[in-house]
Amino acid sequence: QVQLVESGGGLVRPGGPLRLSCVASGSIWDMDSMYWYRQPPGQQRAFVAGVHGRTRSNQLSHDSVKGRVTASWDPAKGTGYLLMTDLTPADTAVYFCNERSNTDSFWGQGTQVTVSS
C-alpha cells in the first residue's frame, strides 16, 4: 500500500504560478510512475501531467497545459511536484496525485486550487 498526501493548493491570482507537492509513504519502491490529475467543479477528473518510469525519462503533459506545466518525481524519496505558470480561472480544480505500479494505482485526497482575483 502507498499513501499519498498533496499540498500547496489554495487561492492563486490569475497569471500566477503554482507549486503542488505530493509525498508518498509505504511501499514506494514498487511504484513505476507518478501522475497529476485535476477535477474542475462539475467535471470529470482529467490527466494533467506526469512522469512515467523510475528513470524519469518520459515526462508527459496534456495538450491543454503544455508549455505551462512541469511534473517532477523522485521515486527514491517518494516526492513529486507539479509546477504550473500563467494560471487562469480555467485551472481552478481539485488536484490529485496518482502513483502506479504494474498492478496497483493509488490516489491522494486532493488539494483545492482556486484561481481568482
Steps between C-alpha positions, in 0.01 A plus 500: 500500500602857432360810663517830313455848644475807279568854617554847361150583387308814585408830341718604207477827308452480123835492328669367808700182548402187688714239670335187630673227697419133541661295773475122489547252782478123518616266224641775281771276351233319297376813329573537128342834414354813651225714348299811578128529427248774566124519537338837428161574660229287339743322270677167489852442621751551219870442444732800532861382499726231630818300493505146366770263615736504796778629276275804445584496133148555377324817612146552381251785497154559362479721192282749689784585740803424286766768537360612837556193709790292627465180697792359693539189710763346724387139545774424752382778729132461422454864411346660195426851389278676250607845385255709299532853367262761355199367686150597390160440664470195273774339709273504808460140612582241760843363412589137572823307484495139387775240526492166323681171504452220248198382695373782722395863486489734799345845540541785740207684651550803277578866558274785392641767270290809435614757246329831562575867539 
